[in-house]
Amino acid sequence: MAQWTAKADPTKDFFIDMITRDIGLDECIFDLLDNSIDGASRHAQHLNRDDLAGYFADILLSETEFEIKDNCGGMTLLDAREYAFHFGRRADAPKDAENSIGLYGIGMKRAIFKIGKEIVIKSATKKAPHEAFQVDIDVAAWAASREWEFQLDQIDPGEFVGTEISVKSLRKATASEFSDQIFVNKLRKDVGKYYSFFLQHGFEIKINGIPVKQHVYGVRDGEDIAPYTHEYTDPETGVNVRIISGVAGTPPEDSGDPTSLTKDTESWGWYVVCNDRVVLAGDKTEKTIWGDGFPGWHPQYNGFVGLVFFSSDKPGELPWTTTKRQIDETLPVFRRATSFMKDATRKYLDYTNTRKTNLEKARTVESNATIRPIADIKISSDAPVLMKLPVFDSAPKIKMGTVAFQQPLSVLNKVAQSLGNSQMSYKQIGLKTFEYYVENEVGE
């Protein structure tokens, strides 16, 4: 009987399209930052250091070019030839830095292909010159060839030690995003949020010459308020899990109003952190605990913040996806953590019921409590420490109703001016006019 073989190798165009289709440009930049930070961690650990002070990554982006340059030790020629440019992490790849944030061996290639079509990668270690090289990639030419290799050329790095990636001939959508100041500002803010704990350890990141400011996570801690804390080792995977939750640094102004939105709204909810990299921020969905046999998120819960940290020398055990901006909530290590996360949330939800009927007292107690950075909170691994919250005298239950109506803006503005504050919200105008009517026409 005759036998034949059918070609099954992928076309490069299909391969490039598939690996870049479902990742955003911000996530591409994060992938490259992850590589820089892993390099800094690896280099620092080799020097027996436990901080990242002195290491940096500088990012430049415009409508014509993208560049990221770091001083994080560079790639050895062996790593470059055998592992760094491989699509996917090889089974025989050497162990990365302890608690690394690189995982799948796809980030750099996916990022540069997504950003543009002409790429230059330079890297040098202190073992120069034979450990210094440059890779030039013309994506169109590479895609048209049958070879899957990249050529590495030896270079003289001078004083340069680290890695530099520059991309030109940006894709049209990329150029549009990179030239948008709104995108750049949001990127800088998100980097401060997602890389907060690395910035805290001394790592410096600049975007278009401006240093990224660390977003400091904190909870209220005082005489009448203290956070929930718990730390344990997952019994099946050995992953270290830490949970901290409490009253956020900025309490809500009015947690009883479902229409109340403030600049802090996105900061409240659950955060998932893997090896110090924030993966999910301010979650209020079933991805964490909300609505999963548990109350769904409601604006009444504004002011709650919870962080769950997963740490391991085996990054594959952690509940993150390839983009590291989402979690795999189906993993048992995460499902086991959610039972503690619910315990870390319940007391705050109950507190919001008494808080809204004792609003002024609650605000006073909350504002008197110190905002303590998460890094300064001591955790005992013996047993969970429950959240401490103010206790108020129970007030008689008063049935409430909602009054809502619309009026022309010109009339509302005149009323606000008459009340002496042209900046009043429409809700405040309604309350003041209603109170006036009750006082003058209804009485006690």
KABEL-V99863 format. One record per residue. N is the residue number from 1. RES is the residue in three letters. PHI is phi as a letter, one per 30 degrees, with the letter a starting at -180 (999 if undefined). PSI is psi in whole degrees, 0 to 359 (* if undefined). Layout:
((N/RES/PHI/PSI) (N/RES/PHI/PSI))
//
This chain:
((1/MET/999/131) (2/ALA/d/146) (3/GLN/b/146) (4/TRP/b/171) (5/THR/c/146) (6/ALA/c/135) (7/LYS/d/132) (8/ALA/b/5) (9/ASP/d/144) (10/PRO/d/151) (11/THR/d/149) (12/LYS/d/323) (13/ASP/d/317) (14/PHE/d/317) (15/PHE/d/313) (16/ILE/d/318) (17/ASP/d/318) (18/MET/d/318) (19/ILE/d/345) (20/THR/c/353) (21/ARG/d/314) (22/ASP/c/29) (23/ILE/b/137) (24/GLY/d/165) (25/LEU/d/324) (26/ASP/d/322) (27/GLU/d/328) (28/CYS/d/315) (29/ILE/d/322) (30/PHE/d/321) (31/ASP/d/317) (32/LEU/d/323) (33/LEU/d/320) (34/ASP/e/317) (35/ASN/d/319) (36/SER/d/316) (37/ILE/d/321) (38/ASP/d/321) (39/GLY/d/317) (40/ALA/d/317) (41/SER/d/317) (42/ARG/d/316) (43/HIS/d/317) (44/ALA/d/320) (45/GLN/d/326) (46/HIS/d/330) (47/LEU/c/9) (48/ASN/h/37) (49/ARG/c/148) (50/ASP/c/17) (51/ASP/b/173) (52/LEU/c/20) (53/ALA/d/135) (54/GLY/j/342) (55/TYR/d/147) (56/PHE/b/164) (57/ALA/b/124) (58/ASP/c/127) (59/ILE/c/129) (60/LEU/b/131) (61/LEU/b/141) (62/SER/a/184) (63/GLU/d/351) (64/THR/c/342) (65/GLU/a/152) (66/PHE/b/141) (67/GLU/b/141) (68/ILE/b/129) (69/LYS/b/133) (70/ASP/b/169) (71/ASN/b/40) (72/CYS/c/30) (73/GLY/j/335) (74/GLY/i/174) (75/MET/c/136) (76/THR/d/158) (77/LEU/d/324) (78/LEU/d/312) (79/ASP/d/319) (80/ALA/d/316) (81/ARG/d/323) (82/GLU/c/335) (83/TYR/b/312) (84/ALA/d/327) (85/PHE/c/5) (86/HIS/d/140) (87/PHE/d/99) (88/GLY/j/150) (89/ARG/d/120) (90/ARG/d/149) (91/ALA/d/331) (92/ASP/c/11) (93/ALA/d/140) (94/PRO/d/156) (95/LYS/d/135) (96/ASP/d/192) (97/ALA/e/152) (98/GLU/e/139) (99/ASN/h/47) (100/SER/d/162) (101/ILE/c/356) (102/GLY/d/146) (103/LEU/b/306) (104/TYR/c/351) (105/GLY/i/27) (106/ILE/b/345) (107/GLY/e/308) (108/MET/d/313) (109/LYS/d/316) (110/ARG/d/318) (111/ALA/d/311) (112/ILE/d/324) (113/PHE/d/325) (114/LYS/d/324) (115/ILE/d/313) (116/GLY/a/192) (117/LYS/c/347) (118/GLU/b/117) (119/ILE/b/137) (120/VAL/b/126) (121/ILE/b/125) (122/LYS/b/142) (123/SER/b/145) (124/ALA/a/139) (125/THR/c/179) (126/LYS/d/356) (127/LYS/c/22) (128/ALA/d/154) (129/PRO/c/343) (130/HIS/d/352) (131/GLU/c/17) (132/ALA/c/131) (133/PHE/b/167) (134/GLN/b/141) (135/VAL/b/124) (136/ASP/c/125) (137/ILE/b/117) (138/ASP/c/107) (139/VAL/e/318) (140/ALA/d/316) (141/ALA/d/319) (142/TRP/d/319) (143/ALA/d/330) (144/ALA/d/344) (145/SER/d/165) (146/ARG/c/348) (147/GLU/d/147) (148/TRP/c/9) (149/GLU/c/163) (150/PHE/b/144) (151/GLN/d/130) (152/LEU/c/125) (153/ASP/c/133) (154/GLN/d/139) (155/ILE/b/165) (156/ASP/c/110) (157/PRO/d/349) (158/GLY/i/232) (159/GLU/c/357) (160/PHE/d/128) (161/VAL/b/117) (162/GLY/k/204) (163/THR/b/139) (164/GLU/b/127) (165/ILE/b/124) (166/SER/b/141) (167/VAL/b/128) (168/LYS/b/184) (169/SER/h/56) (170/LEU/d/148) (171/ARG/d/152) (172/LYS/e/314) (173/ALA/d/324) (174/THR/d/312) (175/ALA/e/321) (176/SER/d/316) (177/GLU/d/314) (178/PHE/d/338) (179/SER/d/357) (180/ASP/c/116) (181/GLN/d/332) (182/ILE/d/317) (183/PHE/d/315) (184/VAL/d/316) (185/ASN/d/318) (186/LYS/d/321) (187/LEU/d/315) (188/ARG/d/318) (189/LYS/d/316) (190/ASP/d/322) (191/VAL/d/319) (192/GLY/d/330) (193/LYS/d/312) (194/TYR/d/338) (195/TYR/c/23) (196/SER/e/315) (197/PHE/d/337) (198/PHE/d/322) (199/LEU/d/323) (200/GLN/d/327) (201/HIS/d/5) (202/GLY/j/351) (203/PHE/d/140) (204/GLU/c/134) (205/ILE/b/130) (206/LYS/c/142) (207/ILE/b/117) (208/ASN/h/42) (209/GLY/i/353) (210/ILE/c/123) (211/PRO/d/139) (212/VAL/d/133) (213/LYS/c/131) (214/GLN/d/132) (215/HIS/d/114) (216/VAL/c/116) (217/TYR/d/132) (218/GLY/a/162) (219/VAL/b/159) (220/ARG/d/137) (221/ASP/b/118) (222/GLY/a/201) (223/GLU/d/320) (224/ASP/c/359) (225/ILE/b/133) (226/ALA/a/149) (227/PRO/d/160) (228/TYR/d/136) (229/THR/b/145) (230/HIS/a/142) (231/GLU/b/137) (232/TYR/a/167) (233/THR/c/125) (234/ASP/d/128) (235/PRO/d/333) (236/GLU/c/328) (237/THR/c/342) (238/GLY/i/6) (239/VAL/d/135) (240/ASN/d/132) (241/VAL/b/127) (242/ARG/b/138) (243/ILE/b/129) (244/ILE/b/132) (245/SER/b/158) (246/GLY/l/202) (247/VAL/d/127) (248/ALA/d/163) (249/GLY/e/327) (250/THR/c/99) (251/PRO/d/158) (252/PRO/d/151) (253/GLU/d/320) (254/ASP/a/93) (255/SER/d/0) (256/GLY/c/356) (257/ASP/c/109) (258/PRO/d/340) (259/THR/c/2) (260/SER/d/117) (261/LEU/b/132) (262/THR/b/175) (263/LYS/d/344) (264/ASP/c/354) (265/THR/e/317) (266/GLU/d/343) (267/SER/d/344) (268/TRP/d/151) (269/GLY/k/200) (270/TRP/c/142) (271/TYR/c/137) (272/VAL/c/126) (273/VAL/b/125) (274/CYS/c/119) (275/ASN/h/46) (276/ASP/i/0) (277/ARG/c/118) (278/VAL/d/124) (279/VAL/c/316) (280/LEU/b/129) (281/ALA/b/130) (282/GLY/h/43) (283/ASP/d/137) (284/LYS/b/29) (285/THR/b/182) (286/GLU/d/352) (287/LYS/e/328) (288/THR/c/268) (289/ILE/b/345) (290/TRP/d/122) (291/GLY/i/359) (292/ASP/c/73) (293/GLY/i/25) (294/PHE/b/155) (295/PRO/e/138) (296/GLY/d/157) (297/TRP/d/139) (298/HIS/b/145) (299/PRO/e/340) (300/GLN/d/335) (301/TYR/d/4) (302/ASN/e/140) (303/GLY/j/351) (304/PHE/d/138) (305/VAL/b/135) (306/GLY/b/141) (307/LEU/b/132) (308/VAL/c/122) (309/PHE/c/128) (310/PHE/c/128) (311/SER/b/136) (312/SER/a/149) (313/ASP/d/351) (314/LYS/c/88) (315/PRO/e/334) (316/GLY/d/345) (317/GLU/d/350) (318/LEU/d/152) (319/PRO/d/57) (320/TRP/b/162) (321/THR/c/181) (322/THR/d/331) (323/THR/d/344) (324/LYS/h/30) (325/ARG/b/3) (326/GLN/b/164) (327/ILE/c/157) (328/ASP/c/92) (329/GLU/d/355) (330/THR/d/346) (331/LEU/d/136) (332/PRO/e/325) (333/VAL/d/327) (334/PHE/d/318) (335/ARG/d/323) (336/ARG/d/326) (337/ALA/d/331) (338/THR/d/333) (339/SER/d/322) (340/PHE/d/325) (341/MET/d/323) (342/LYS/d/317) (343/ASP/d/326) (344/ALA/d/354) (345/THR/c/326) (346/ARG/e/315) (347/LYS/d/325) (348/TYR/d/320) (349/LEU/d/318) (350/ASP/d/321) (351/TYR/d/324) (352/THR/d/336) (353/ASN/d/320) (354/THR/d/334) (355/ARG/d/317) (356/LYS/d/341) (357/THR/c/358) (358/ASN/b/48) (359/LEU/d/313) (360/GLU/d/318) (361/LYS/d/317) (362/ALA/d/316) (363/ARG/d/321) (364/THR/d/312) (365/VAL/d/316) (366/GLU/d/317) (367/SER/d/337) (368/ASN/d/343) (369/ALA/d/140) (370/THR/d/142) (371/ILE/d/113) (372/ARG/c/123) (373/PRO/e/145) (374/ILE/e/322) (375/ALA/d/340) (376/ASP/c/359) (377/ILE/d/123) (378/LYS/d/136) (379/ILE/b/131) (380/SER/c/136) (381/SER/c/4) (382/ASP/d/310) (383/ALA/a/159) (384/PRO/d/141) (385/VAL/c/117) (386/LEU/d/154) (387/MET/d/139) (388/LYS/c/128) (389/LEU/b/156) (390/PRO/d/148) (391/VAL/c/126) (392/PHE/c/153) (393/ASP/d/134) (394/SER/d/132) (395/ALA/c/152) (396/PRO/e/140) (397/LYS/d/123) (398/ILE/c/124) (399/LYS/d/132) (400/MET/c/155) (401/GLY/b/163) (402/THR/c/132) (403/VAL/c/125) (404/ALA/b/134) (405/PHE/a/164) (406/GLN/c/147) (407/GLN/b/157) (408/PRO/e/143) (409/LEU/e/324) (410/SER/d/322) (411/VAL/d/316) (412/LEU/d/320) (413/ASN/d/321) (414/LYS/d/320) (415/VAL/d/317) (416/ALA/d/317) (417/GLN/d/322) (418/SER/d/328) (419/LEU/d/357) (420/GLY/j/11) (421/ASN/b/97) (422/SER/d/349) (423/GLN/c/4) (424/MET/d/145) (425/SER/d/161) (426/TYR/d/326) (427/LYS/d/316) (428/GLN/d/322) (429/ILE/d/315) (430/GLY/d/317) (431/LEU/d/316) (432/LYS/d/317) (433/THR/d/324) (434/PHE/d/316) (435/GLU/d/322) (436/TYR/d/315) (437/TYR/d/316) (438/VAL/d/316) (439/GLU/d/321) (440/ASN/c/337) (441/GLU/c/332) (442/VAL/c/316) (443/GLY/i/199) (444/GLU/d/*))
//
